[in-house]
Amino acid sequence: MSALVVEGVTGRAGTDQPVVVIGAGPAGLAAAEHLLDAGAQVVVVDGAPEVGGLSRSIELWGHRFDLGPHSFRSDAHPESVTRWLDLAGAVGGVERTRARRSAVWRGRVVGFPPRPGQVLRTVGAGATARAAGARLAATLNRREPRTPVDAYQALVASHGRAVVEELLAPYTRKYLGAHPRDLSPAFADELQGTRRAGERPVELLTPSEGTGAVWDELARRLRARGARILLGTTVTGLSATDGRVTAVRVRDTSAEFSIAARAVVSSVPAPVLVRWLPGTTAPSGPSLRSRDTYLVHLLLDGDVGQDSHHVTACDESLRVGRLSNTRVWRPAAFRDEPRTVLCAEFWSSGDDDLSARTDHELAQLAIAELPAFGVDRGVRVLDHDVLRLPRSVPVPTRGAEAARAQLDVQLDAFSNLARVGRHGRHDGIGPEDALLAGRSISAHVLTTV
Ligand SMILES: Cc1cc2nc3c(=O)[nH]c(=O)nc-3n(C[C@H](O)[C@H](O)[C@H](O)COP(=O)(O)OP(=O)(O)OC[C@H]3O[C@@H](n4cnc5c(N)ncnc54)[C@H](O)[C@@H]3O)c2cc1C
């Protein structure tokens, strides 16, 4: 490998070397901005041809779509909301819609999580009384742990056992391949996000030009401030000596080269990072696993008449996990559009029967299940598009916390290395948190700037 440097961003070892940010997804870009604010020279590298990571948008049938519509909630951190509106405002603004989620449960479409009246209608008086009793017992019984040890305990305390066993456990098995007992309590908060008691109704702030446009705009501003963003440039390893990372090894279409680095901020999965560094070992066991998402976009003739942002299929006989209707997310953008685009999401371990299906078979499966989501049987499907996102969903198992701690000890030993983002920290952060991700760059790394 030649010891090439990137013109204009590397120089003498020492103060004029850049901080290299690995990944130009939301977390990497936000980290780059934070580093610029702190006065650093910044180089961002990403193997993809465009910025935005899993939050990029794609062009289909004359519109820009997210990789599965991304929600940015109005109750996010106020600073994050202000920043979002500022960035989105520069690229067409946002469409505000009241957050609505529903679920297919025993053949009915109910709220998600369901309201008590819907539980009553769906499972009957006996099961509803048992659910209410369980909830009361969870509140009153001092023997019940005050701090839940897993997502199951947290969910049962809020919804009762019947709803968790019948509705939420099938969902987590489908989505994450795990029962709530095997998931961390933090996942319960994530799941219950749209119905926090006592709060104002949540609006979704969806960029009119797609979520990816926000990241394009942020990248434009970073470049204007002097950051270099090298796309199509994959990191293949790191060089380190004496507990410091000294260079990032990369490959683009024409060459392999090294970028000397004063510090490194990574948004790639921590287990990958560990493999790049000398003297470290990846945690054993499957505790930091991720699942795949397969997105099937369907172009339909006419308006199919649904009013939820997401309809989640908790019924395990349905293979589609979630269906979303772009008209609900961006009503203004689709007002004059005679067609509707639905996005069906499948979740897979990567080695199951879903992963073995061809794109055409996945699309046929999604189309066959549309009526269960309330879509008219007679609707005409004009076209489809299938996109596979490997390892896009980190699974928040209870074991993940211990494995993460094991990784933290090893990675924090490198004094000029920080990790940010969904994969960097193996948690379920979304764009709302990503905008503040730069803050999590450890003080010890910022002091090298
Ligand atoms: C279907 C779907 C729906 C979602 N919906 C929502 C939602 O509604 N609301 C929400 O808040 N969040 C949602 N998310 C999550 C959101 O997309 C992510 O949380 C967010 O993109 C994470 O940002 P990140 O920068 O941490 O990681 P990423 O977006 O994954 O970015 C990581 C970047 O690192 C790059 N990279 C990886 N390895 C290398 C390497 N070796 N060399 C160079 N570059 C590398 C990748 O190319 C990528 O660009 C959804 C995700 C999916 C898949």
The ligand as a Gaussian input file, in Angstrom:
#p B3LYP/6-31G(d) Opt

LIG

0 1
 C      -35.929000       1.112000       7.277000
 C      -35.397000       2.098000       8.315000
 C      -36.267000       3.001000       8.872000
 C      -35.810000       3.913000       9.811000
 N      -36.693000       4.773000      10.343000
 C      -36.277000       5.650000      11.247000
 C      -37.192000       6.575000      11.801000
 O      -38.352000       6.570000      11.469000
 N      -36.762000       7.456000      12.711000
 C      -35.475000       7.430000      13.126000
 O      -35.137000       8.227000      13.959000
 N      -34.567000       6.584000      12.605000
 C      -34.938000       5.680000      11.693000
 N      -34.047000       4.803000      11.188000
 C      -32.680000       4.819000      11.703000
 C      -31.773000       5.855000      11.060000
 O      -31.682000       5.661000       9.673000
 C      -30.404000       5.660000      11.663000
 O      -30.510000       5.688000      13.062000
 C      -29.387000       6.698000      11.266000
 O      -29.192000       6.685000       9.860000
 C      -28.094000       6.343000      11.966000
 O      -27.071000       7.240000      11.585000
 P      -25.559000       6.814000      11.728000
 O      -24.776000       7.897000      11.158000
 O      -25.280000       6.381000      13.121000
 O      -25.408000       5.452000      10.866000
 P      -25.635000       5.215000       9.302000
 O      -26.749000       6.021000       8.788000
 O      -25.714000       3.726000       9.143000
 O      -24.280000       5.724000       8.655000
 C      -23.071000       4.997000       8.753000
 C      -22.216000       5.350000       7.549000
 O      -20.943000       4.708000       7.683000
 C      -20.540000       4.263000       6.411000
 N      -19.568000       3.171000       6.570000
 C      -19.759000       1.976000       7.158000
 N      -18.635000       1.239000       7.089000
 C      -17.717000       2.002000       6.451000
 C      -16.352000       1.799000       6.083000
 N      -15.693000       0.652000       6.345000
 N      -15.717000       2.786000       5.415000
 C      -16.351000       3.958000       5.124000
 N      -17.634000       4.201000       5.463000
 C      -18.307000       3.233000       6.118000
 C      -21.822000       3.811000       5.739000
 O      -21.695000       3.803000       4.310000
 C      -22.830000       4.859000       6.243000
 O      -22.962000       5.930000       5.341000
 C      -34.451000       3.885000      10.232000
 C      -33.574000       2.977000       9.658000
 C      -34.037000       2.081000       8.707000
 C      -33.078000       1.079000       8.124000

